[in-house]
Amino acid sequence: MFTLIARTGLFIGIFLVISAGALALALPTDTDEFVISVLTVGIGVFLSLFSTFALFIERKRQ
């Protein structure tokens, strides 16, 4: 069950990075939407790294 949650977090993190990154590339840099998109990319990267670490720990434990 823990592996399923970590894998779902990894997929959501990758989705956040791709979608918010594409939006950040399309927006001018002096808008508020650009800042929110960059913050969302950061959250997606954090979620992806955290989920990858959780998967690594779980597979190492088994």
Rosetta blueprint (number, residue, H / E / L):
1 M L
2 F H
3 T H
4 L H
5 I H
6 A H
7 R H
8 T H
9 G H
10 L H
11 F H
12 I H
13 G H
14 I H
15 F H
16 L H
17 V H
18 I H
19 S H
20 A H
21 G H
22 A H
23 L H
24 A H
25 L H
26 A H
27 L L
28 P L
29 T L
30 D L
31 T L
32 D H
33 E H
34 F H
35 V H
36 I H
37 S H
38 V H
39 L H
40 T H
41 V H
42 G H
43 I H
44 G H
45 V H
46 F H
47 L H
48 S H
49 L H
50 F H
51 S H
52 T H
53 F H
54 A H
55 L H
56 F H
57 I H
58 E H
59 R H
60 K H
61 R H
62 Q L
